[in-house]
């Protein structure tokens, strides 16, 4: 969920913090971070005060066209209720940390120690563990407590077809297949393991350029 993807306190299934959650500023990097967990499970933890902050002041991150930066998340109660009624396990609400541990499956002693340590860093005004900017550090103290089950998902396929410099699709021996081209995000070679959100227009520019170059080669084949 967009609200769970904010730069909260992120924990693995063992109840331990594992990263600087400011990675939430890039949802592509966020997906990679989630996927790096052994079991793919990440819990985003926050309390009643942070929920109120999201509702009244807005999201601390932007998610492209989905959630504008600082958009007020006014549907939190409705979304929490829907998750509870569906019993999908996506949202856990608890009155105590012990209850939160029981409902999420995280070990209570580890979860409590992690939350206590995080709150100590907030109170100290410095993240001594992962050096997250203090303006993104919010305490987890006021019940009820919330845990959002975060998981990576596929938004778009990218780079699945191997091409040469003329954007001709190549076979298993890297030889071009006559008359077959791939361009844009379907063509491999532009990205590594991450969709590049930090350079807006990259995919769009590559789509225009690769399409034009491939068309030139196609015309040559047709004419000749």
N, C-alpha and C positions, 0 to 999 in steps of 0.2 A: 504494500500500500504506500502511497506517496507520503503519508504522515509517518509511517514507520521508517521510511528511507531518509528522514531528516537526520541530522548529525546528533543522535541521541547517544545513549550508552548501549553499545552493541556487544552481545555476549554469544559465545559458542554454546553448544549443548552441554558443556561441562560447567557452565556458569562463569567462564573466564573471559575477560576483555582481551581482544586480540589485535586491535588496530587503532589508528587515529581516525576517528569517524568523520573527519572533515572530507574524507574521500567521497562522502555523499554529494559533494558539489558536482561530481561527474557521474551520471548514472551508468555509464559504460564501465568505469572503474569500480563502481559499486557492485555491479554484477560479477566482475572478476573476483572481487574481494569475497563476496558470498560463495562463489563457486570454489574458492580455494579451501573452504572448510571441508574437513574429511567427510562429514556426513551431509554437507550442504545446508546445515541448519544454522540460522542466525536469529537471535531474539533481540529486538529493539525495545529497550526498557525506558519507561518514563513515568512520571507521577501526575497527580491531579493538577498541580500548578503548571507543569509543562503543557498538559492538555489545554488548559485555559489560555496559555500563551499562544498556542497554535490557532485556537479559535478566535482570539481577540486581536492578536498582532500579526498572525499569518505564518506561513511556512518559512523556515529559515533557508530553504533552498528552492531552486526552480527546477522543474522537470519538463523542459521544452514547452510545447503547446498544451501539455496536460495540466500542469500546475505552475502558474506564473509565480515569479519570485515575490514573496510576502503576501501571496493570496491567502485570505482568511479561510481556514478550514472549518466551515460552519456545519458540515454534515458529519462530524465525528460521532456524535451520539447515535445518529441514524445508522451509520456504518457499523458501529460497535454492536448495536442491537441486532442488525441483520446477521452479523457473524455469529452472535450468541444463539440466535434462533436457528441458524443453519447448522450449528455445532460443527463448524468446519475447522476449528482449532487455530484459525488465523489470528484471532484476538483473544488474549487472556486478561481477565480483570480479577484483581485480588485485593482484599482488605489488609493483608499483611505480607511481608516478604516470605514468610514460611508458606503461606497459601500459594503465593506466586511460584515458589519452587515446586510445590506439589503438583500444580496444574501444568507447568511447563516440563517437568521431569528433570530440571537442573538440581544438582545437589544443594541442599539448603545452606550448609556451612560455607561452601564455596561462593554461592550466590550472595549471601549476606556479607562475606568478607570483601567481595568485589564491589558491591554497592557502597559499603562503608568506606573503602579506599577511594572510590570515585568521588564521594561526597567530601572526603578530606581534601582532595585536590581542588574541588570547587571552592571550598572554604578558604583554602590557601591562596586561591587566585592563580594557580599554576598547575598544569597537567604534568606531573613528574614522571609519568609512565609512558605516554605516547605524544606529549607535547601538542595537544590540540589547543587551538586558540581559546582563551578563557571565555570569550563572548559566545562560544558554542558549547560551553559547559553549563549544564543546568542540574541542580541537585535532584536526587531521587529520595524524597523524604516524606511527602504528604500523600496519604492514602485517599482514594484507591490507587493501586499501582497497575500499570498496563504493560503487557508484553505482546509485541507484534511479531509473528512468525514470518521472517523474510526469506525469500528464496530467489535465485536467479531465474530469469525466463527469457524466451526468445522473442525479440521484437521484429527482427528482420534477418534474413540470411545474407551472407556477405562473402564474396570471393570464392564461391564454390567451384568455378569452372576455370581450368588452366588455359591460358592464352599465351601467344607469343607477342612480339612487339607490334605486330599488325592487327592484333586483337582477333586473330584466327584461333579457333579452338584447336587444341593439339590432342593427339591420341596418346596411348601409353608409351610410345617411343618418342614423344615430343615432336612428332611430325604434324603439320597443319592438316586439318580435315577440310577438303575443298568445299567452299560455299557456306561454311559454318563459322559464325562470329559470336562473340560474347562481349558485352560492354557494360559500363556502369558497375553497380554493386555485384552483378553476377560474375564479373571478370576478376580473377585473382591478381594479386600483385600490388594493390594499393595499400592494404592494411596488413598489420601483423596479427596480433591476438586481440586488438581492441579497436572498436569503432571510434574514430577521432572526433570527439565532441569539442575539443579545445580549438579547433580550426574550422569555424562555421563555413559552410559552402563547399567543403572539400568534396563530398560525394556528388553534389550537384555539378560542380566544375568538372569532375572526372567523367561524369555521365555525358555532358556536352562534348568534351574533348574526345573521349574514347568513341562516342557515337559518330562523330565527324570523321575521325581517322579510319574507323572500320568501314564507313560508307564509301570513302575513297577507294579502299582496297576492294570492296564489293563491286564498285563500278569497273575497276580494272579487270576483275574476273569476268564480269558480264560482257565487257567489250573485247575480251580477248584471248 
